[in-house]
Amino acid sequence: MKHLAHLFAKNRAWAGESVVHDPEYFSRLCHQQRPDLLWIGCSDSRVPANEIVGLAPGELFVHRNVANIVPVTDLNAMAVIEYAVNGLNVKHIIVCGHYHCGGIRAASEGHQAGAVALWLQPARLVADANREELDAIPDADERWDRLCELNVAAQVRAGASCEIVEHAWERGIPLAIHGWIYDLHDGLIRDLEVTVGTVEESAGA
């Protein structure tokens, strides 16, 4: 423990407190991963998935990346969705963005290079496709937050169009994809009402 010793200390304290409150906590957790929910969220350190929805470990399967993108060409994202749908039998996929997302701002401004720029390309396409609406918003922060919402909606559509989800629907598996957004200012999540639950709905989403 030469490096980051304070994190090991915090880990020991957390593990000890967990057992004090619930002696069976870890033994039960070893056999518990049956979440009904897959959360696809942003990597932003201020948006801890389990914590903001008040769920314990084992109750939420989580995938996070910069700007909560769901690219069908990304093996990581598709492997997570495949395992969640076919292995864990989740009933809900939640794409949750957040207002004032740095990744979305970077995509909008186009100042990034390298891997970040490539990764944010889908968000840039969302900005381009909605340029007229965005340009009509005079306030820069409101424009930024609206793009955060539009990106979530686009990623819901992307998730609904992937073969894994389409095949699940073809087999009659109950599965819905939801688009939510988290507000850093008050800690509340808002439903963007872009839920898709069937192949037919995904075609018109």
C-alpha positions in Angstrom: 0.0 0.0 0.0 2.7 2.5 -1.0 0.3 4.4 -3.2 -3.1 5.9 -2.4 -3.1 4.5 1.1 -6.0 6.8 2.1 -8.3 4.9 -0.3 -7.3 1.5 1.3 -8.1 3.0 4.6 -11.5 4.3 3.4 -12.2 0.8 1.9 -11.5 -0.9 5.2 -13.7 1.6 7.1 -16.5 1.1 4.6 -16.3 -2.7 4.7 -16.3 -2.6 8.5 -19.3 -0.3 8.7 -21.2 -2.4 6.2 -20.8 -5.6 8.3 -21.7 -3.7 11.5 -25.0 -2.6 9.9 -25.6 -5.9 8.2 -23.5 -9.0 9.2 -24.6 -10.9 6.1 -23.9 -8.0 3.7 -21.0 -9.5 1.8 -22.0 -13.2 2.0 -25.4 -12.2 0.5 -23.8 -9.9 -2.1 -21.6 -12.8 -3.3 -24.7 -14.6 -4.6 -26.7 -11.5 -5.6 -26.7 -10.1 -9.1 -30.2 -10.2 -10.5 -30.8 -6.5 -11.4 -33.8 -5.6 -13.5 -32.1 -2.5 -14.6 -29.2 -1.5 -16.9 -28.0 2.0 -16.4 -26.0 3.6 -19.2 -24.7 6.9 -17.9 -21.9 9.4 -18.1 -18.4 8.8 -16.6 -18.7 12.2 -14.8 -17.6 11.6 -11.2 -20.5 13.7 -9.9 -23.1 11.2 -11.2 -22.8 8.0 -9.3 -25.5 5.7 -10.7 -26.5 3.6 -7.6 -26.3 6.5 -5.2 -28.6 8.9 -7.1 -31.3 6.4 -7.5 -30.9 5.0 -4.0 -30.1 1.4 -5.0 -27.7 -1.0 -3.3 -24.9 -3.0 -5.0 -26.5 -5.8 -7.0 -29.6 -3.9 -7.9 -28.3 -1.9 -10.9 -26.1 -3.1 -13.7 -24.0 -0.1 -14.8 -22.1 1.0 -17.9 -20.6 4.5 -18.0 -18.7 6.4 -20.7 -18.1 10.0 -21.7 -21.4 11.7 -22.5 -23.5 8.5 -22.1 -23.0 7.5 -25.8 -24.6 4.2 -27.1 -22.7 3.5 -30.3 -23.7 0.3 -32.0 -20.1 -0.1 -33.3 -18.6 -0.1 -29.8 -17.9 -3.6 -28.6 -17.8 -2.5 -25.0 -21.3 -1.0 -25.0 -22.8 -3.8 -27.1 -21.3 -6.5 -24.8 -22.8 -4.8 -21.8 -26.2 -4.6 -23.4 -26.0 -8.2 -24.6 -25.0 -9.5 -21.2 -27.7 -7.4 -19.5 -30.5 -8.5 -21.9 -29.5 -12.1 -22.5 -27.7 -13.0 -19.4 -29.3 -10.9 -16.6 -32.7 -10.6 -18.3 -33.0 -6.9 -17.4 -36.4 -5.4 -18.1 -35.3 -1.8 -18.4 -32.4 0.0 -20.0 -32.0 3.6 -18.7 -29.9 6.1 -20.7 -29.2 8.8 -18.2 -27.4 12.0 -19.1 -26.9 15.1 -17.0 -27.1 18.8 -17.5 -23.9 20.7 -17.9 -22.1 17.6 -19.3 -18.5 18.5 -20.3 -18.5 15.8 -23.0 -21.5 17.4 -24.7 -20.0 20.8 -24.5 -16.8 19.5 -26.1 -18.8 17.9 -28.8 -20.7 21.1 -29.5 -17.6 23.3 -29.6 -15.5 20.8 -31.5 -12.2 21.6 -29.8 -11.3 18.1 -28.9 -8.8 15.8 -30.8 -7.7 12.2 -30.7 -9.8 9.5 -29.1 -12.1 11.9 -27.3 -13.0 13.6 -30.6 -13.7 10.2 -32.2 -15.8 9.1 -29.3 -17.9 12.3 -29.2 -18.7 12.1 -32.9 -22.3 10.8 -32.3 -23.0 13.8 -30.0 -21.7 16.1 -32.7 -24.0 14.6 -35.2 -26.9 15.3 -32.7 -25.8 18.9 -32.5 -25.6 19.2 -36.3 -29.0 17.6 -36.8 -30.7 20.0 -34.3 -28.7 23.1 -35.2 -31.8 25.2 -36.0 -33.4 24.5 -32.7 -30.2 25.0 -30.7 -29.3 28.3 -32.5 -32.7 29.6 -31.6 -31.9 29.4 -27.9 -30.2 32.7 -26.9 -28.8 31.6 -23.5 -25.6 29.5 -23.9 -26.3 27.4 -20.8 -29.8 26.7 -21.8 -28.6 25.7 -25.3 -25.9 23.4 -23.7 -28.5 21.7 -21.5 -30.9 21.3 -24.4 -28.2 19.5 -26.3 -27.7 17.2 -23.3 -31.4 16.3 -23.6 -31.3 15.8 -27.3 -28.2 13.5 -26.9 -30.0 11.3 -24.4 -33.0 11.0 -26.8 -30.6 10.1 -29.7 -28.9 7.4 -27.6 -32.2 5.9 -26.7 -32.9 5.6 -30.4 -29.4 4.1 -30.9 -30.0 1.5 -28.2 -33.4 0.6 -29.6 -31.9 0.1 -33.1 -29.2 -2.4 -32.0 -29.6 -6.0 -33.0 -29.5 -7.3 -29.4 -32.5 -5.2 -28.4 -34.4 -5.8 -31.6 -34.0 -9.6 -31.3 -35.2 -9.5 -27.7 -38.3 -7.7 -28.9 -38.8 -10.2 -31.7 -38.7 -13.0 -29.1 -41.4 -11.3 -27.1 -39.1 -10.3 -24.2 -40.4 -7.4 -22.2 -37.8 -4.7 -22.5 -38.0 -0.9 -22.4 -35.4 1.8 -23.0 -35.8 5.0 -21.1 -34.2 8.4 -21.5 -33.6 10.4 -18.3 -31.5 13.4 -17.3 -29.9 14.3 -14.0 -29.7 17.8 -12.6 -26.5 18.6 -10.7 -28.1 21.6 -9.1 -30.9 19.8 -7.2 -29.9 16.1 -7.4 -33.2 15.2 -9.2 -33.7 13.0 -12.2 -36.2 14.0 -14.9 -37.9 11.7 -17.3 -37.5 13.0 -20.9 -40.5 10.8 -22.0 -38.7 9.2 -24.9 -39.2 5.6 -23.7 -39.2 2.9 -26.4 -40.7 -0.5 -25.6 -41.2 -2.3 -28.9 -39.6 -2.6 -32.3 -42.5 -0.6 -33.8 -42.0 2.2 -31.3 -38.2 2.3 -31.9 -38.9 2.9 -35.6 -40.8 6.0 -34.9 -38.9 7.3 -31.8 
